[in-house]
Amino acid sequence: MSSISSLSAAVSALMSSQTALNTTAHNLANVNTTGYVRQQILMNDSRYMNPGRNNTTGFYVGLGVDIQQIRQVRDRFLDENFRQENSRKGFYEAKAASIEEVETILGEIEGESFANVINSLWTSINELAKNPEGLETRGSLVQNAVLFVNRANLTMQQLKTYQENMNTQISDMVTQINQIGEEIYQLNDVIVKRELSGGNANDYRDQRNKLLDNLSTIADITYKEDMRGNVLVQIEGSDFVTLGGYNRMGLDAAAPFSQLVKPVWEHLPTGINDVFEFGIPINSESNNDKGKLKGLLLARGTGDADWTDMQNPAIYESTIKPSLIMNAQAQFDNLIHGIVTTINDILAPNIETIPGVYELDVANAPFDRDGIQGTELFVRKSMDRYSAGVYNQEDAANPYSLYSAGNIEINPLILQDYDKLCLSGSVDELSDSSYVKSILDKWQEPFSPIEPGLVSELSFNEYYNEFVSGIGNTGNATNNKISNQELMVTQISNQRSSLHEVSSDEELTNMMKFQHAYNAASKVIVVLDEMIGQIVQSTGLVGR
């Protein structure tokens, strides 16, 4: 083997060791960088040469070492598993946050429980039955009714406000998804160009993988990498990041005339451009319970709900029940409507005079102390109980006609004068308790099932307990899901970390190994340099 060949082999060793040292130093510099995946240099022996003439000898001499690749030490299988389980965790975290907010609004976790407000109203009715003519007992009923109405209105308003906050979160997430899509596409371009030219794009790959991790929390993604290094991403089975760019998500009305929004694909025609399909149940069995955005959309629903939505089992099952907020609104308002109309219909009962037309039932209506009939305790804010003696019926198409939370208040006449409460069977009788006892009897009677279609009907107290228990049970089941997902995500993350993360001890050991190799190659070059110098001098080539 010639000295020049030996020098070439030594130089390859020197350069490879230098590259390995640089890679090791880069790993150590990023030991605390989030998302950084340690890099590893792969070396391979270079080609061999037969020093004999005409290749007649079987003796071959190696020409040194080649750098084959500077690779990232990562497992694609672990990455895919992490993103799938992380996506499912995001879905249930969004659902759990919604349940916790509803429980907080109802005051069942902290503060004044709505159950206490109902019990206070019930207690004041009981006391009124003992002394129906007393201003103190009448005043207690009115004041507790005020608290009941104020709290009911506030609860419904808080549910709507939270729904609007969720709507803002959804808009922000769509913006975030579009930003991630643009960044992944730009990184694809950088990575392909660098690697086609023989460069190293591992740090850009780290950035891209971190974006995929973040995206998996928000949405259910699938992806693949083509031979050139482009990562192509799908969301909910639709193309998101493509070779030509990325398909933007836009926002459209979640339902006709709704102020809430839903994500849509801007590149698809209206009607077939929904990002999410809610026509099938969302659960683990269907493997579609993934992504925080879907969790938010499902919990928020498509609009406001009230007690009228409980009257149509088909609409309830398809639209109301799947949404945590809409279901809470409908079930809560059903209770409020039941209590309000039960009391009103005893104080100001109606009778059907002709088909579809109702008027005050004068024969059975109680009187106030001035001998007036038909004064209700709870009034609608924008509609009187009667117009020209005819009862203004509730109409699901007109929310202002409903005795719903948010649309009711205490009759101002009764607030100004407790004697306006209609509790007397006749003008002359002031101590009649029969109407108050009718309210107490009705209170104990079943008035509605907790869901449409169920046979078992519940009283007001039973209904509210079932309502709160349903939310609590859903919360417990969701928290169990989160615990399981956190365990799975943590296990996979630990496996990824053990593989991906930089170990300073290991890198320092590699640094010593590569430094020794570098020093050895340097010494070989020095010796070969001296040898070549001696040869040149001994042959008398110097000076010629």
C-alpha positions as CSV (number, residue, x, y, z in Angstrom):
1,M,0.0,0.0,0.0
2,S,1.4,3.4,-1.0
3,S,2.0,6.2,1.5
4,I,-0.5,8.3,-0.4
5,S,-3.2,5.6,0.0
6,S,-2.3,5.4,3.7
7,L,-2.6,9.1,4.0
8,S,-5.9,9.1,2.3
9,A,-7.2,6.5,4.8
10,A,-5.9,8.5,7.7
11,V,-7.5,11.7,6.4
12,S,-10.9,9.8,6.1
13,A,-10.5,8.7,9.7
14,L,-9.6,12.2,10.8
15,M,-12.6,13.8,9.0
16,S,-15.1,11.1,10.2
17,S,-13.9,11.5,13.8
18,Q,-14.3,15.3,13.4
19,T,-17.8,14.9,12.1
20,A,-18.6,12.5,14.9
21,L,-17.3,15.0,17.5
22,N,-19.4,17.7,15.9
23,T,-22.5,15.5,16.1
24,T,-21.8,14.6,19.7
25,A,-21.3,18.3,20.6
26,H,-24.6,19.1,18.8
27,N,-26.3,16.5,20.9
28,L,-24.8,17.8,24.2
29,A,-25.8,21.4,23.2
30,N,-29.4,20.3,22.8
31,V,-29.6,18.1,25.9
32,N,-32.4,20.3,27.3
33,T,-34.1,21.3,24.0
34,T,-37.7,20.2,24.0
35,G,-38.5,17.9,21.0
36,Y,-34.8,17.4,20.1
37,V,-34.0,13.8,19.0
38,R,-30.5,12.7,19.5
39,Q,-28.4,12.1,16.4
40,Q,-26.1,9.3,15.6
41,I,-23.4,9.0,13.0
42,L,-23.2,5.8,11.0
43,M,-19.8,4.9,9.5
44,N,-19.0,2.3,7.0
45,D,-15.7,1.0,5.7
46,S,-14.7,2.5,2.4
47,R,-14.0,0.6,-0.8
48,Y,-11.1,-1.8,-1.0
49,M,-8.2,-1.8,-3.4
50,N,-6.0,-4.7,-4.8
51,P,-2.5,-3.3,-4.8
52,G,-1.2,-6.0,-7.2
53,R,-0.9,-5.5,-10.9
54,N,-3.8,-6.8,-13.0
55,N,-5.5,-7.8,-9.8
56,T,-3.6,-11.1,-9.7
57,T,-3.1,-11.1,-5.9
58,G,-5.9,-11.8,-3.5
59,F,-4.6,-9.2,-1.1
60,Y,-6.9,-6.2,-0.6
61,V,-6.3,-3.0,1.3
62,G,-9.0,-0.8,2.8
63,L,-9.1,2.9,1.8
64,G,-10.4,4.2,5.1
65,V,-13.9,5.0,6.4
66,D,-17.0,6.7,4.9
67,I,-19.7,8.5,6.7
68,Q,-22.9,6.7,5.7
69,Q,-25.5,8.8,7.5
70,I,-26.2,11.2,10.4
71,R,-29.5,9.8,11.5
72,Q,-32.1,10.6,14.1
73,V,-32.6,7.8,16.7
74,R,-36.3,7.6,16.7
75,D,-39.0,4.9,16.4
76,R,-41.8,5.7,13.9
77,F,-44.1,3.1,15.6
78,L,-43.7,4.8,18.9
79,D,-44.4,8.2,17.3
80,E,-47.6,6.9,15.7
81,N,-48.8,5.3,18.9
82,F,-48.0,8.4,20.9
83,R,-50.0,10.6,18.6
84,Q,-53.0,8.3,18.4
85,E,-53.3,8.0,22.2
86,N,-52.4,11.7,22.7
87,S,-55.2,12.6,20.4
88,R,-57.7,10.5,22.4
89,K,-56.5,12.1,25.6
90,G,-57.1,15.6,24.1
91,F,-60.7,14.6,23.3
92,Y,-61.5,13.5,26.8
93,E,-59.7,16.5,28.4
94,A,-61.9,18.8,26.4
95,K,-65.0,16.9,27.5
96,A,-63.9,16.8,31.2
97,A,-63.2,20.6,31.2
98,S,-66.8,21.2,30.0
99,I,-68.3,18.9,32.6
100,E,-66.3,20.6,35.4
101,E,-67.5,24.0,34.1
102,V,-71.2,22.9,34.2
103,E,-70.8,21.5,37.7
104,T,-69.3,24.8,38.8
105,I,-72.1,26.8,37.2
106,L,-74.7,24.7,39.1
107,G,-72.7,25.2,42.3
108,E,-72.6,21.5,43.0
109,I,-68.8,21.6,43.6
110,E,-68.3,25.0,45.3
111,G,-70.6,27.9,46.3
112,E,-74.3,27.9,46.6
113,S,-75.9,24.8,45.2
114,F,-78.9,25.2,43.0
115,A,-80.4,22.3,45.0
116,N,-80.5,24.6,48.0
117,V,-82.3,27.3,46.0
118,I,-85.0,24.8,45.1
119,N,-85.3,23.6,48.7
120,S,-85.7,27.1,49.9
121,L,-88.5,27.7,47.5
122,W,-90.1,24.4,48.6
123,T,-89.7,25.4,52.3
124,S,-91.3,28.8,51.8
125,I,-94.4,27.1,50.1
126,N,-94.7,24.8,53.1
127,E,-94.6,27.7,55.5
128,L,-97.1,29.6,53.4
129,A,-99.5,26.6,53.6
130,K,-99.5,27.1,57.4
131,N,-100.3,30.8,57.3
132,P,-101.5,31.8,53.8
133,E,-102.7,35.2,54.9
134,G,-99.6,36.3,56.6
135,L,-97.4,39.0,54.9
136,E,-94.3,37.4,56.4
137,T,-95.0,34.0,54.8
138,R,-96.1,35.6,51.6
139,G,-93.0,37.7,51.5
140,S,-90.8,34.7,52.2
141,L,-92.3,32.9,49.2
142,V,-91.9,35.9,46.9
143,Q,-88.3,36.5,48.0
144,N,-87.3,32.8,47.6
145,A,-89.1,32.9,44.2
146,V,-86.9,35.9,43.3
147,L,-83.8,34.0,44.3
148,F,-85.0,31.0,42.3
149,V,-85.6,33.0,39.2
150,N,-82.4,35.0,39.4
151,R,-80.4,31.9,39.9
152,A,-82.2,30.1,37.1
153,N,-81.6,33.0,34.7
154,L,-78.0,33.3,35.8
155,T,-77.4,29.6,35.3
156,M,-78.8,29.6,31.8
157,Q,-76.9,32.8,31.0
158,Q,-73.6,31.2,32.3
159,L,-74.2,28.1,30.2
160,K,-74.7,30.3,27.1
161,T,-71.6,32.4,28.0
162,Y,-69.5,29.3,28.4
163,Q,-70.9,28.0,25.1
164,E,-69.7,31.2,23.5
165,N,-66.3,30.8,25.1
166,M,-66.0,27.3,23.7
167,N,-66.9,28.8,20.3
168,T,-64.0,31.2,20.6
169,Q,-61.7,28.3,21.5
170,I,-62.9,26.4,18.5
171,S,-62.1,29.4,16.2
172,D,-58.6,29.7,17.8
173,M,-57.9,26.0,17.3
174,V,-58.9,26.3,13.6
175,T,-56.4,29.1,13.3
176,Q,-53.8,27.1,15.0
177,I,-54.4,24.1,12.8
178,N,-53.9,26.3,9.7
179,Q,-50.7,27.7,11.1
180,I,-49.4,24.2,11.8
181,G,-50.3,23.1,8.3
182,E,-48.4,26.0,6.7
183,E,-45.4,25.3,8.8
184,I,-45.3,21.6,8.0
185,Y,-45.6,22.4,4.3
186,Q,-42.7,24.9,4.5
187,L,-40.6,22.4,6.5
188,N,-41.3,19.8,3.9
189,D,-39.8,22.1,1.3
190,V,-36.7,22.8,3.3
191,I,-36.1,19.2,4.3
192,V,-36.5,17.9,0.7
193,K,-34.1,20.5,-0.7
194,R,-31.5,20.0,1.9
195,E,-31.5,16.2,1.8
196,L,-31.5,16.1,-2.0
197,S,-28.4,18.2,-2.1
198,G,-26.7,15.9,0.4
199,G,-27.3,18.1,3.5
200,N,-28.5,17.2,6.9
201,A,-32.1,18.3,7.8
202,N,-32.5,16.5,11.1
203,D,-33.1,19.6,13.1
204,Y,-35.9,20.6,10.7
205,R,-37.3,17.1,11.1
206,D,-37.4,17.6,14.8
207,Q,-39.4,20.8,14.3
208,R,-41.8,18.9,11.9
209,N,-42.3,16.1,14.4
210,K,-43.0,18.5,17.2
211,L,-45.7,20.1,15.0
212,L,-47.2,16.7,14.4
213,D,-47.3,16.0,18.1
214,N,-49.1,19.3,18.7
215,L,-51.5,18.7,15.8
216,S,-52.4,15.2,17.2
217,T,-53.6,16.8,20.4
218,I,-56.1,19.0,18.5
219,A,-57.3,16.6,15.8
220,D,-57.3,13.0,14.7
221,I,-54.4,12.8,12.2
222,T,-52.9,10.2,9.9
223,Y,-49.7,10.8,8.0
224,K,-47.0,9.2,5.8
225,E,-43.6,10.2,4.5
226,D,-42.9,9.9,0.8
227,M,-39.5,8.8,-0.7
228,R,-38.3,12.4,-1.0
229,G,-39.0,13.3,2.7
230,N,-42.4,15.1,2.4
231,V,-44.8,14.3,5.2
232,L,-48.4,14.2,3.9
233,V,-51.1,14.7,6.6
234,Q,-54.7,13.9,6.7
235,I,-57.3,15.1,9.3
236,E,-60.4,13.0,9.8
237,G,-59.5,11.2,6.6
238,S,-59.3,14.3,4.5
239,D,-56.2,15.7,2.9
240,F,-54.6,18.5,4.9
241,V,-50.9,18.8,4.0
242,T,-50.3,17.8,0.4
243,L,-47.4,18.0,-2.1
244,G,-48.8,21.2,-3.4
245,G,-49.5,23.0,-0.1
246,Y,-52.1,22.6,2.6
247,N,-55.9,22.7,2.6
248,R,-57.1,25.5,4.8
249,M,-59.9,25.0,7.4
250,G,-62.5,27.7,7.5
251,L,-65.6,28.4,9.6
252,D,-69.2,28.3,8.8
253,A,-72.5,28.5,10.9
254,A,-72.9,25.3,13.0
255,A,-76.6,25.4,12.2
256,P,-78.9,27.7,10.2
257,F,-79.2,31.1,12.0
258,S,-76.8,29.9,14.7
259,Q,-74.1,32.2,16.1
260,L,-71.9,29.2,16.7
261,V,-69.4,28.0,14.1
262,K,-68.1,24.7,12.8
263,P,-64.9,23.9,10.9
264,V,-65.2,23.3,7.2
265,W,-62.7,22.6,4.3
266,E,-62.4,25.7,2.2
267,H,-61.4,23.8,-0.9
268,L,-64.6,21.6,-0.9
269,P,-68.1,22.7,-2.0
270,T,-70.7,23.7,0.7
271,G,-72.7,20.7,1.9
272,I,-69.8,18.2,1.7
273,N,-67.1,20.3,3.3
274,D,-67.7,19.5,7.0
275,V,-64.4,18.5,8.7
276,F,-66.2,16.4,11.3
277,E,-68.9,13.8,10.8
278,F,-71.2,13.5,13.9
279,G,-73.8,11.2,12.2
280,I,-72.3,8.2,14.0
281,P,-71.7,7.8,17.7
282,I,-68.3,9.2,19.0
283,N,-66.8,6.5,21.2
284,S,-63.8,4.2,21.7
285,E,-65.6,1.4,19.9
286,S,-65.8,3.4,16.7
287,N,-62.2,4.6,17.3
288,N,-63.2,8.2,16.5
289,D,-63.0,9.7,20.0
290,K,-59.9,11.7,19.1
291,G,-58.8,15.3,19.1
292,K,-59.5,18.3,21.4
293,L,-61.3,20.2,18.7
294,K,-63.9,17.4,18.2
295,G,-64.3,17.1,22.0
296,L,-65.1,20.8,22.1
297,L,-67.5,20.7,19.2
298,L,-69.4,17.8,20.6
299,A,-69.6,19.3,24.1
300,R,-70.6,22.7,22.8
301,G,-73.3,21.6,20.4
302,T,-74.8,23.6,17.5
303,G,-76.9,26.2,19.3
304,D,-79.0,27.1,22.4
305,A,-81.4,24.5,23.8
306,D,-84.5,24.8,26.0
307,W,-87.3,22.7,27.4
308,T,-89.1,22.4,24.1
309,D,-86.2,20.3,22.8
310,M,-87.3,17.6,25.3
311,Q,-90.6,17.3,23.5
312,N,-89.2,15.8,20.4
313,P,-87.4,12.4,21.0
314,A,-85.8,12.3,17.6
315,I,-84.3,15.8,17.8
316,Y,-83.2,15.1,21.3
317,E,-81.4,11.9,20.5
318,S,-79.7,13.2,17.4
319,T,-78.8,16.8,18.4
320,I,-79.3,17.6,22.0
321,K,-78.2,14.5,24.0
322,P,-74.7,14.2,22.3
323,S,-73.9,17.7,23.4
324,L,-73.0,18.2,27.1
325,I,-74.0,21.9,27.1
326,M,-77.2,21.6,25.0
327,N,-78.3,18.6,27.1
328,A,-77.6,20.5,30.3
329,Q,-79.6,23.5,28.9
330,A,-82.5,21.4,27.8
331,Q,-82.8,19.3,31.0
332,F,-82.2,22.3,33.3
333,D,-84.8,24.4,31.5
334,N,-87.3,21.6,31.6
335,L,-87.1,21.6,35.4
336,I,-87.4,25.4,35.6
337,H,-90.4,25.3,33.2
338,G,-92.0,22.6,35.2
339,I,-91.8,24.4,38.5
340,V,-92.8,27.8,37.0
341,T,-95.8,26.5,35.1
342,T,-97.0,24.3,37.9
343,I,-97.2,27.2,40.3
344,N,-98.6,29.6,37.6
345,D,-101.3,27.2,36.5
346,I,-102.6,26.9,40.0
347,L,-102.6,30.6,40.7
348,A,-104.0,31.5,37.3
349,P,-105.5,28.3,35.8
350,N,-106.7,28.2,32.2
351,I,-109.6,26.4,30.4
352,E,-110.0,25.6,26.7
353,T,-113.0,27.6,25.6
354,I,-112.9,26.5,21.9
355,P,-110.4,24.1,20.3
356,G,-106.9,25.5,20.6
357,V,-108.0,28.7,22.5
358,Y,-107.5,29.0,26.3
359,E,-108.8,31.6,28.7
360,L,-108.7,32.1,32.5
361,D,-110.7,29.5,34.3
362,V,-112.8,32.0,36.3
363,A,-114.8,29.3,38.1
364,N,-111.7,27.8,39.6
365,A,-109.2,30.6,39.7
366,P,-108.2,32.0,43.2
367,F,-108.5,35.6,44.1
368,D,-106.0,38.1,45.5
369,R,-107.1,40.3,48.5
370,D,-108.5,42.9,46.1
371,G,-110.8,40.3,44.5
372,I,-108.8,40.1,41.3
373,Q,-108.1,36.8,39.5
374,G,-105.5,35.6,36.9
375,T,-102.3,37.2,38.5
376,E,-99.4,34.8,37.9
377,L,-96.3,34.7,40.1
378,F,-93.8,34.2,37.3
379,V,-94.1,36.3,34.1
380,R,-92.5,36.3,30.7
381,K,-90.3,39.3,30.2
382,S,-91.8,40.3,26.8
383,M,-95.3,38.7,26.8
384,D,-98.3,39.0,29.1
385,R,-100.2,35.9,30.2
386,Y,-103.4,37.1,28.6
387,S,-104.3,39.4,25.7
388,A,-107.9,40.5,25.7
389,G,-108.7,37.6,28.0
390,V,-107.1,35.0,25.8
391,Y,-104.1,33.0,27.1
392,N,-100.9,33.6,25.1
393,Q,-99.7,30.1,24.6
394,E,-96.1,29.0,24.4
395,D,-94.7,28.5,20.9
396,A,-91.4,26.7,20.4
397,A,-90.7,28.9,17.3
398,N,-90.9,32.0,19.5
399,P,-88.5,31.9,22.4
400,Y,-90.1,35.1,23.9
401,S,-93.3,33.1,24.5
402,L,-91.6,30.5,26.6
403,Y,-91.5,30.2,30.4
404,S,-87.8,29.4,30.1
405,A,-84.8,30.3,32.2
406,G,-83.6,33.6,31.0
407,N,-87.0,34.7,29.9
408,I,-88.8,34.9,33.2
409,E,-89.1,37.2,36.2
410,I,-91.3,37.7,39.2
411,N,-94.5,39.6,38.5
412,P,-93.7,43.3,39.4
413,L,-97.3,43.7,40.8
414,I,-96.6,41.0,43.4
415,L,-93.1,42.4,44.2
416,Q,-94.8,45.7,45.0
417,D,-97.7,44.2,47.0
418,Y,-97.6,40.6,48.4
419,D,-101.4,40.8,48.7
420,K,-101.5,40.4,44.9
421,L,-100.8,36.7,45.4
422,C,-103.9,34.9,44.3
423,L,-104.5,32.4,47.2
424,S,-108.1,32.9,48.2
425,G,-111.0,30.7,47.1
426,S,-113.4,33.6,47.3
427,V,-113.3,37.4,47.8
428,D,-114.3,37.0,51.4
429,E,-112.0,34.2,52.4
430,L,-108.4,35.3,53.2
431,S,-107.1,32.2,55.0
432,D,-107.7,29.6,52.3
433,S,-104.7,27.2,52.1
434,S,-106.1,24.8,49.6
435,Y,-104.3,26.4,46.6
436,V,-101.0,26.3,48.4
437,K,-101.6,22.7,49.3
438,S,-102.3,22.0,45.6
439,I,-98.9,23.4,44.8
440,L,-97.3,21.1,47.4
441,D,-99.2,18.1,46.1
442,K,-98.2,18.9,42.5
443,W,-94.6,19.4,43.6
444,Q,-94.4,15.8,44.9
445,E,-96.0,14.4,41.8
446,P,-94.0,13.1,38.8
447,F,-93.8,15.7,36.1
448,S,-91.3,14.5,33.5
449,P,-88.7,11.8,32.7
450,I,-85.1,12.9,32.7
451,E,-85.0,12.1,29.0
452,P,-87.7,11.9,26.3
453,G,-89.0,8.4,25.8
454,L,-88.2,7.1,29.3
455,V,-91.2,5.6,31.0
456,S,-90.2,6.6,34.6
457,E,-91.3,10.2,35.4
458,L,-89.8,12.1,38.3
459,S,-90.8,14.8,40.7
460,F,-89.0,18.1,40.8
461,N,-86.5,17.0,43.5
462,E,-86.0,13.6,42.0
463,Y,-85.5,15.2,38.6
464,Y,-82.8,17.6,39.7
465,N,-81.0,14.9,41.6
466,E,-81.0,12.7,38.5
467,F,-79.9,15.6,36.4
468,V,-76.9,16.4,38.7
469,S,-76.1,12.7,39.1
470,G,-76.0,12.2,35.3
471,I,-73.5,15.0,34.9
472,G,-71.4,13.6,37.8
473,N,-71.5,10.1,36.4
474,T,-70.4,11.4,33.0
475,G,-67.6,13.3,34.7
476,N,-66.4,10.3,36.6
477,A,-66.4,8.1,33.4
478,T,-64.6,10.8,31.5
479,N,-62.0,11.2,34.3
480,N,-61.4,7.5,34.2
481,K,-60.8,7.7,30.5
482,I,-58.4,10.5,31.0
483,S,-56.5,8.5,33.7
484,N,-56.2,5.5,31.4
485,Q,-55.1,7.7,28.5
486,E,-52.6,9.6,30.7
487,L,-51.1,6.3,31.7
488,M,-50.8,5.1,28.1
489,V,-49.4,8.4,26.9
490,T,-46.9,8.5,29.7
491,Q,-45.7,4.9,29.0
492,I,-45.2,5.6,25.4
493,S,-43.7,9.0,26.0
494,N,-41.2,7.4,28.4
495,Q,-40.3,4.8,25.8
496,R,-39.8,7.6,23.3
497,S,-37.8,9.6,25.7
498,S,-35.4,6.7,26.5
499,L,-34.8,6.4,22.8
500,H,-34.9,10.0,21.7
501,E,-33.5,12.1,24.5
502,V,-29.8,12.9,24.8
503,S,-27.9,11.2,27.7
504,S,-25.1,13.5,28.7
505,D,-23.1,10.6,30.2
506,E,-23.4,8.6,27.0
507,E,-22.5,11.5,24.8
508,L,-19.4,12.3,26.9
509,T,-18.3,8.7,26.6
510,N,-18.8,9.0,22.8
511,M,-16.9,12.3,22.8
512,M,-13.9,10.6,24.5
513,K,-14.0,7.7,22.0
514,F,-14.2,10.0,19.0
515,Q,-11.5,12.3,20.4
516,H,-9.1,9.3,20.8
517,A,-9.9,8.2,17.3
518,Y,-9.2,11.8,16.1
519,N,-5.9,12.0,17.9
520,A,-4.9,8.6,16.6
521,A,-5.7,9.6,13.0
522,S,-3.7,12.8,13.6
523,K,-0.7,10.8,14.7
524,V,-0.9,8.6,11.7
525,I,-1.0,11.6,9.4
526,V,2.1,13.1,11.2
527,V,4.0,9.8,10.9
528,L,3.0,9.5,7.2
529,D,4.0,13.1,6.6
530,E,7.5,12.3,8.1
531,M,7.8,9.2,6.1
532,I,6.9,10.9,2.8
533,G,9.4,13.6,3.7
534,Q,12.2,11.1,4.3
535,I,11.3,9.4,1.0
536,V,11.5,12.6,-0.9
537,Q,14.8,13.6,0.7
538,S,16.3,10.1,0.1
539,T,15.4,10.0,-3.5
540,G,17.1,13.4,-4.1
541,L,13.9,14.9,-5.4
542,V,14.3,18.0,-3.2
543,G,15.9,20.8,-5.0
544,R,15.6,19.4,-8.5
